[in-house]
Amino acid sequence: MSEFRMPSLGADMEAGTLVEWSVQPGDRVKRGDIIAAVETEKGIIEIEVFEDGVIDQLLVQPGKQVPVGTVLAMMHAAGEPLAPAAATMEAAVAQQTAATPPVPPAERPAVEVTQARPPVATPEQRVRVSPLARRLAAELGVDLQRVHGTGPHGAIERADVERAAAAPSAAATAPAPAVAKPDTAALQMGMRRAIAAAMARSKREIPHYYLETRIDMSQALRWLEAENQKRSIRERLLPAVVLLKAVARALGEVPELNGYWIEDRHQPQEAIHIGFAIALRQGGLIAPALHHVDLKSMDELMEAMRDLIMRARAGRLRSSEMTDATITVTNLGDLGVETVYGVIYPPQVALIGFGRIMEQPWAEQGMLGIRPVLTATLAADHRATDGRRGAQFLDALNRVLQRVETL
Amino acid sequence: MTETQIQETIFHVLGQIAPEADLSALPADADIREALSIDSFDHLNVLIGLHEALGVEIPESDYGQLTTLTQMIGYLAARVT
């Protein structure tokens, strides 16, 4: 018998609102399965289960906001007999009630639960809504509770929302409920608060040091161009993919930069999960993890990145992606920035910044030429590593980018 | 296919990538990446969308010829069947 708790989906998260369950009591689940969706200040996150087993009971209703650590569901291992369930369950619930402030009954006004946080456009009962429909509903100010879903299992899809928005009578007769207002401003405020908390903590606690190097990208870009000539447009690679692979390879040489500083202790990690900073159109920033970058081919990485960016924008990231990153890469080259001095995302110990690849004068062997040049920076935690190791990392990165065909 | 139809297709593709953009206000000679704050990833998605909607092959070396709306229409009109 084990408890499934509200996970912490970031250094700054205190509470989350359960949006929906995707399992029911009796369902068999495998480690990594998505069992629920939770709304946080960084959007809606799909929550994965950590172990194989069977769901016994769901303890928190959709629509309810609960603190991190609150037991959301009870489950047992697949082989384990269903022990004196009722007693255990009651004990668990009692314990939880004692440990956390009493959770108001579902009938209490939503206002009380959602106070001082973005209104959740999510119904109390279980309604399936496609991410696109959810976003559209927020934009158009459509209350999802009043939308009739025509998708599989009554799921609400984009067309349903558009139909609802076009029907004037519903909006005219029904008093606009609080949750239906398109509140991009509140979402942005929540996002800013989350970024503020993490970044303030970073600058308060982490003694950053910064290193920077210029990298000749001629060889890498030539290789990429030749590769892309062989590919249909849908399979083409972006320079960002090459850079991520190169970072993963260089981390193999300087593994200390990949990991965490937790409880006064440096904890390097073996798996390389690169947090990839994605700017969101409505404002704000999110850096979900691309898992096992070192083990993926360029094509797999391109596909993973495509999927991650799309889900980040649609607000459908998974819990592991929010918590697993072992290092962050930020690429501001698209905005014409030449050099990025990053702020480390705690508890990570390093952040790699890439600027724009631009033609610059380049002196080599007594000759002056023009080369496509990339400025790569490392912001690293001086508690965990010293400048020497940081310098070795940037040197390794440079070497890898001079022979990308080996990646 | 007329240039008007091509423009409609371009708007449809851009609308999927940047749903919040007011495309009717997009200047014909503006760099769409700057005007709509489209990053390199979304830019590739725009070109993929155009390729799939119109069947036009767009080699990477031609990306620079598809910077503005006017350029896009010209490039695609010359190649669409």
Contacts between the chains, C-beta under 8 A, distances in Angstrom:
chain1	res1	chain2	res2	distance
A	139	B	19	7.8
A	139	B	20	7.9
A	225	B	60	6.6
A	225	B	61	7.7
A	228	B	60	4.7
A	229	B	59	7.1
A	229	B	60	7.0
A	233	B	44	7.8
A	233	B	47	6.1
A	233	B	48	5.4
A	233	B	51	5.0
A	233	B	57	7.5
A	233	B	58	6.0
A	234	B	48	5.5
A	234	B	51	7.7
A	236	B	44	6.8
A	236	B	60	6.4
A	238	B	40	5.7
A	238	B	41	6.4
A	238	B	44	6.4
A	239	B	40	7.6
A	240	B	40	7.1
A	240	B	41	7.3
A	279	B	39	7.3
A	281	B	18	7.0
A	281	B	20	6.1
A	281	B	37	7.6
A	282	B	20	7.5
A	305	B	41	7.4
A	306	B	41	7.6
A	309	B	41	5.8
A	333	B	40	7.9
A	334	B	33	7.7
A	334	B	39	4.4
A	334	B	40	5.3
